[in-house]
Amino acid sequence: MTDQARRAELERSLGAVRERVSRACEAAGRDPAEVTLVAVTKFFPASDVDLLAELGVTDIGENRDQEVSAKLRDVARRQDLRVHFIGQLQSKKATSVVRYADVVQSVDRPKLVTSLESAAGSAGRVLDVLVQVNLDEARGRGGVAPQDAVELAGLVGGGEHLRLRGVMAVAPLGADPAPAFARLREVAGAVREVAPGATWISAGMSGDLEEAIAHGATHLRVGSAILGTRQPHR
Ligand SMILES: *Cc1c(COP(=O)(O)O)cnc(C)c1O
């Protein structure tokens, strides 16, 4: 596909997603300006990231350190983008992630807090952090248990080089997302009681962004609805 055809395709799908977002905001009585769209570009090339930036995307999400650190070297419009790391993260990758990520959304254990704090300190920077909450008792692919989220958030908030922004979660696969997002909103409220500045709720993906908006999401992580079906190594 030519760059121009791909640009037209992305423009169409991005427009459709933005339309969904504004309609869901209207239904929920919310201002669309409260909702940040994070385009999840994992598995898609740097050229797509640049096209999205041209189309007004300000935030991208990636979930594999090796992939994103290589990809970002080829992104021309890097300075226009906020990069969110949204995947499971090994502590030993903290130094690498701190080099390019503006936000780490997937902080789910004390050891990772310690590693990121130390890596951000060495890099002389402050990193935005979300505590990832596990809403899927059966599976639990990443995330702290809801009842432990406030404690972990406190640990993040105690870091000198970490700025606690809020919470993140993925709704359980194949189930109604509404109760999960309602639970996340409760956890977000509990976190805000100890950290009033932690106002972000990252929830909602291609299939459930409307429900997430209805439950107060401030950040949506949308991949396939914008970029298409993921095919590894294209
Ligand atoms: C891949 C991914 C997304 C995007 O999912 P889509 O269904 O493609 O929108 C969102 N959040 C996380 C944590 C992901 O890994």
The ligand as an SDF file (V2000), in Angstrom:
LIG
                    3D

 15 15  0  0  0  0  0  0  0  0999 V2000
   -3.0400   -4.0560   22.6030 C   0  0  0  0  0  0  0  0  0  0  0  0
   -3.5680   -3.3510   23.7790 C   0  0  0  0  0  0  0  0  0  0  0  0
   -4.6190   -2.4310   23.6530 C   0  0  0  0  0  0  0  0  0  0  0  0
   -5.3340   -2.1430   22.3310 C   0  0  0  0  0  0  0  0  0  0  0  0
   -6.2530   -3.1480   22.0700 O   0  0  0  0  0  0  0  0  0  0  0  0
   -7.2860   -3.0470   20.8230 P   0  0  0  0  0  0  0  0  0  0  0  0
   -8.3130   -4.0630   21.1570 O   0  0  0  0  0  0  0  0  0  0  0  0
   -6.4900   -3.3850   19.6050 O   0  0  0  0  0  0  0  0  0  0  0  0
   -7.8090   -1.6850   20.7950 O   0  0  0  0  0  0  0  0  0  0  0  0
   -5.0380   -1.7660   24.7920 C   0  0  0  0  0  0  0  0  0  0  0  0
   -4.4720   -1.9900   25.9940 N   0  0  0  0  0  0  0  0  0  0  0  0
   -3.4640   -2.8550   26.1620 C   0  0  0  0  0  0  0  0  0  0  0  0
   -2.8890   -3.0540   27.5140 C   0  0  0  0  0  0  0  0  0  0  0  0
   -2.9840   -3.5770   25.0650 C   0  0  0  0  0  0  0  0  0  0  0  0
   -1.9920   -4.4490   25.2410 O   0  0  0  0  0  0  0  0  0  0  0  0
  1  2  1  0
  2  3  1  0
  2 14  2  0
  3  4  1  0
  3 10  2  0
  4  5  1  0
  5  6  1  0
  6  7  2  0
  6  8  1  0
  6  9  1  0
 10 11  1  0
 11 12  2  0
 12 13  1  0
 12 14  1  0
 14 15  1  0
M  END
$$$$
